Amino acid sequence: MCIRDRYRMNVLKFAVVVCLLAVTPALAWAEPEHAKLNTEDAGTVDPGHWELELSYSFTQARRSFDDHWSSGARSLLKEQEVGLGIKYGVAENLDVGLAIGYADIYDRDTGQLTGRGITDLELGAKWRFYHNEARRLEIAYTPAVTLPTGRRENSDRVGITDDYVSIYNGIALSKDWSERWTSNFDVGYNWPVGEDRHDSRGTLSANAALGCQIADWLQPEVELNYAHDFNHGDDADAVAATAGLTMPVRDNVRVDLGVQRALCGRNAEHGMTLMAGLTLTY
């Protein structure tokens, strides 16, 4: 059997499994897990509770997209990042949080080749202003501010910071279609502030996710991710797909595993990212 035939057979098997899951009886739990890998959900941390998230990602690219959406070879790019995020439930339907990380970059397209250090600090909040249990629909406002706390570029190292303050305004929506099927959608704009932004004029992003809770501890999910960078005469687009597993292994513990692959783009990297996360609520 050739590679193309094996690929078609695997796609057929996956489709059969999805169809079987769709027609099987509904599960016993009240609602599926709403958290996804790259698409924001509308749920908030309960008042007086904390949420701690540890994450790891590894990105590698040997190709990139040019200004005409064509993919071509580039020198090796590798990036690893460990992230830490903390959220606190301030009131019903409102939480606040911060996130920071440590990144290690190796890029043969740069003269410095490597860079490592603390990343930029993000301060954010989430206000769930609409929650309709009958329609199984939630909508939240998700503002954030990112401060350039990361290590700057110099003659010896690659920069780990955007160099400027940015303000994000977004909307996140979570919709359950049954006790098994759930979806998320988010859209937002990240606006750079100050003279250090140079040619950057902001990023428009949109993500959509669909998950199926096949067990009380396991939800496979798929996503479509899009971002458009506005720059003076040199805009960039990135379209990617994400597939992964969201696993609420206990009431207060969730494990996430996934992979994101670039599908097409313009002035963007054509690579793959592996992701893992651990979330604790207490």
C-alpha positions as a printed Julia matrix, in Angstrom:
282×3 Matrix{Float64}:
   0.0    0.0    0.0
   1.48   3.38  -1.02
   1.75   6.35   1.33
  -1.21   8.12  -0.28
  -3.44   5.05   0.16
  -2.39   4.7    3.81
  -3.17   8.36   4.35
  -6.64   7.98   2.84
  -7.26   4.88   4.95
  -6.29   6.74   8.14
  -8.59   9.63   7.22
 -11.42   7.14   6.6
 -10.82   5.45   9.98
 -10.85   8.82  11.73
 -14.11   9.78  10.02
 -15.73   6.48  11.06
 -14.69   6.99  14.68
 -16.09  10.54  14.69
 -19.39   9.35  13.2
 -19.69   6.56  15.79
 -19.06   9.03  18.59
 -21.68  11.39  17.21
 -24.47   8.79  17.2
 -23.7    7.07  20.52
 -25.86   7.97  23.56
 -25.12  11.18  25.46
 -22.73  10.95  28.38
 -23.65  11.37  32.01
 -21.7   14.52  32.91
 -23.38  17.92  32.93
 -21.13  19.65  30.41
 -17.88  19.07  28.5
 -14.55  20.74  29.25
 -14.39  24.19  27.63
 -10.63  24.85  27.75
  -8.73  24.43  24.48
  -5.07  24.59  23.43
  -4.98  27.83  21.42
  -8.57  29.09  21.39
  -9.73  31.07  24.42
 -12.85  29.95  26.27
 -15.4   32.2   28.01
 -15.27  30.5   31.42
 -13.86  32.3   34.46
 -12.21  31.13  37.68
 -14.66  30.84  40.6
 -14.55  33.68  43.15
 -11.84  33.18  45.76
 -10.11  30.41  43.79
  -6.73  30.32  42.05
  -5.7   28.72  38.76
  -2.07  27.84  38.07
  -0.98  26.9   34.53
   2.4   25.45  33.55
   3.11  25.1   29.84
   5.85  23.98  27.45
   6.15  24.44  23.71
   8.75  23.45  21.11
   8.72  25.04  17.65
  10.83  24.05  14.67
  10.83  25.42  11.12
  12.98  24.77   8.06
  10.68  26.58   5.64
   8.93  29.95   5.5
   6.27  31.7    3.41
   7.24  34.65   1.24
   5.2   37.72   0.33
   3.38  35.73  -2.39
   2.17  32.92  -0.06
   4.76  30.51  -1.47
   6.74  28.2    0.81
  10.51  27.99   0.46
  13.53  26.74   2.38
  14.97  28.74   5.28
  17.74  28.1    7.76
  16.87  26.1   10.86
  14.74  27.79  13.52
  14.16  26.17  16.92
  12.39  27.73  19.87
  11.52  26.33  23.28
   9.41  28.14  25.85
   8.32  27.32  29.39
   5.37  29.38  30.6
   3.77  30.15  33.95
   0.32  31.67  34.32
  -1.67  32.53  37.45
  -5.35  33.58  37.63
  -7.55  34.59  40.54
 -11.34  34.72  40.69
 -12.14  38.26  41.87
 -15.92  38.0   41.66
 -18.63  36.01  39.93
 -17.87  36.02  36.18
 -14.6   37.98  36.63
 -10.98  36.88  37.02
  -7.56  38.52  36.65
  -4.18  37.02  35.97
  -0.6   37.31  34.8
   1.63  35.18  32.59
   5.37  35.08  31.93
   7.84  32.57  30.54
  11.4   31.64  29.68
  12.4   31.17  26.03
  15.4   29.64  24.28
  15.79  30.49  20.57
  18.18  29.17  17.93
  17.87  30.84  14.5
  20.46  30.39  11.76
  18.89  33.27   9.8
  20.23  35.73  12.37
  23.79  36.84  12.98
  23.53  36.17  16.7
  22.16  32.61  16.23
  20.87  32.2   19.81
  18.9   34.03  22.49
  17.46  33.01  25.81
  15.84  34.67  28.79
  12.64  35.85  30.43
   9.77  36.69  28.07
   7.41  39.66  28.18
   4.93  39.9   31.07
   1.2   39.76  30.26
  -1.46  41.15  32.63
  -4.99  40.15  31.72
  -8.58  39.83  32.84
 -11.72  38.02  31.74
 -15.28  39.28  32.25
 -18.02  36.82  31.33
 -20.83  39.26  30.59
 -23.24  36.74  29.06
 -24.11  33.26  30.31
 -27.24  31.48  29.08
 -27.53  27.97  30.49
 -30.58  27.12  28.37
 -28.66  27.9   25.17
 -25.37  26.56  26.58
 -23.72  29.78  25.48
 -21.11  31.97  27.21
 -19.45  35.18  25.98
 -16.57  37.01  27.68
 -14.49  40.15  27.2
 -10.74  39.4   27.43
  -8.52  42.52  27.73
  -4.77  42.3   28.38
  -1.64  44.42  28.53
   1.81  43.08  27.63
   4.91  44.75  29.11
   8.35  44.43  27.43
  10.11  42.69  30.31
  11.96  40.22  28.08
  15.65  40.39  27.14
  16.38  42.8   24.31
  18.36  41.99  21.19
  22.0   43.0   21.01
  25.06  42.06  18.96
  25.49  38.81  20.9
  21.95  37.45  21.24
  18.51  37.24  19.65
  15.84  39.3   21.42
  13.13  37.66  23.54
  10.88  40.75  23.64
   8.65  42.79  21.36
  10.35  45.94  22.74
   7.03  47.77  23.19
   3.89  47.82  25.31
   0.84  46.31  23.62
  -2.86  46.4   24.5
  -5.16  43.53  23.56
  -8.95  43.63  23.35
 -10.81  40.44  22.53
 -14.05  38.5   22.74
 -14.27  34.77  23.57
 -17.33  32.58  23.03
 -18.05  29.04  24.26
 -20.98  27.05  22.89
 -22.01  23.5   23.83
 -23.98  21.65  21.15
 -24.76  18.66  23.36
 -23.41  16.97  26.48
 -20.57  15.72  24.27
 -19.78  18.34  21.6
 -18.4   21.77  22.48
 -16.9   24.68  20.54
 -14.98  27.89  21.19
 -14.35  31.01  19.14
 -12.23  34.06  19.88
 -11.3   37.2   18.0
  -9.16  40.14  19.08
  -6.73  42.89  18.18
  -3.34  43.51  19.8
  -2.37  47.17  19.53
   1.29  48.25  19.96
   1.97  51.49  21.84
   4.91  53.91  21.77
   7.81  54.79  19.51
   9.5   51.41  19.99
   6.78  49.74  17.92
   8.6   50.96  14.76
   6.67  49.61  11.72
   4.35  47.37  13.73
   0.71  48.48  13.72
  -0.91  45.56  15.5
  -2.14  42.0   15.08
  -5.64  40.77  14.31
  -6.22  37.18  15.45
  -9.11  34.72  15.27
  -9.39  31.11  16.41
 -12.09  28.45  16.28
 -12.11  25.08  18.08
 -14.33  22.0   18.21
 -14.04  19.27  20.83
 -15.77  15.98  21.61
 -15.85  14.69  25.22
 -15.46  10.96  24.58
 -14.83  10.21  28.28
 -15.11  12.21  31.47
 -11.3   12.6   31.43
 -10.65  12.89  27.67
 -11.59  15.39  24.97
  -9.93  15.29  21.52
 -10.15  18.68  19.82
  -9.23  20.42  16.57
  -8.71  24.11  15.86
  -8.19  26.56  13.03
  -5.91  29.49  13.93
  -5.36  32.75  12.03
  -3.29  35.9   12.62
  -2.61  38.99  10.5
   0.24  41.35  11.38
  -0.14  44.94  10.15
   3.17  46.54   9.22
   4.17  49.43   6.98
   4.35  47.76   3.55
   5.18  44.32   4.91
   2.02  42.71   6.34
   2.09  39.05   7.39
  -0.51  36.28   7.54
  -0.4   32.93   9.29
  -2.99  30.15   9.01
  -2.49  27.03  11.12
  -4.33  23.95  12.34
  -4.13  22.53  15.87
  -5.02  19.03  17.05
  -4.76  17.82  20.6
  -6.15  16.27  23.73
  -7.67  18.1   26.69
  -7.7   15.8   29.72
  -9.48  16.85  32.94
  -7.99  13.92  34.87
  -9.37  15.22  38.19
 -11.83  17.92  39.26
  -8.99  20.4   39.78
  -6.31  19.01  37.42
  -6.18  19.26  33.62
  -3.49  18.02  31.24
  -3.22  19.32  27.65
  -1.21  17.83  24.78
  -1.22  18.96  21.16
   0.5   19.91  17.94
   0.08  22.94  15.69
   1.05  22.92  12.0
   1.29  25.94   9.7
  -0.97  25.49   6.67
  -0.3   28.6    4.61
   0.88  32.15   5.11
   2.66  35.27   3.96
   5.93  36.54   5.42
   5.59  33.91   8.15
   7.26  30.72   9.31
   6.19  27.34   7.9
   6.81  25.05  10.83
   5.36  22.89  13.59
   4.84  23.4   17.33
   4.46  20.72  20.0
   2.57  21.8   23.15
   2.02  20.46  26.65
   0.29  22.0   29.66
  -0.71  21.31  33.25
  -3.46  23.36  34.94
  -4.25  23.22  38.67
  -7.27  24.89  40.31
  -7.54  25.36  44.05
